[in-house]
Amino acid sequence: MSTENKMFASLPPSCFPDQRREVWGRLFGLSIQEVRKGAGLSIEQAAPLAGIEISEWAAIEDGYVPQDQNRLRAMAAAMEISFDRIAMLVLLCREAWEL
């Protein structure tokens, strides 16, 4: 293997697991933020519609990943999107949930 290939070899999935979860969590949060904005809602409007605290919604957009499927369903309902759309985001960003 050449030196160049060694320099750019991919890191194993177990390398930096906390950072990987953080990056995927942030991507999930940014995606939720875009969907919320597309629905024309502020965090202050969306959170009560979902039955959650404004601070929790803000934390999710900042990269905290909710563990409760019901929370995700409530968020989807608040933004008037199908749960399948959020489920797809979860699948795309699944490494945020992996331990």
Secondary structure as GFF3:
##gff-version 3
##sequence-region A 1 99
A	DSSP	alpha_helix	3	7	.	.	.	ID=ss1
A	DSSP	alpha_helix	17	38	.	.	.	ID=ss2
A	DSSP	alpha_helix	43	50	.	.	.	ID=ss3
A	DSSP	alpha_helix	54	61	.	.	.	ID=ss4
A	DSSP	alpha_helix	69	78	.	.	.	ID=ss5
A	DSSP	alpha_helix	83	92	.	.	.	ID=ss6
A	DSSP	three_ten_helix	94	96	.	.	.	ID=ss7
###
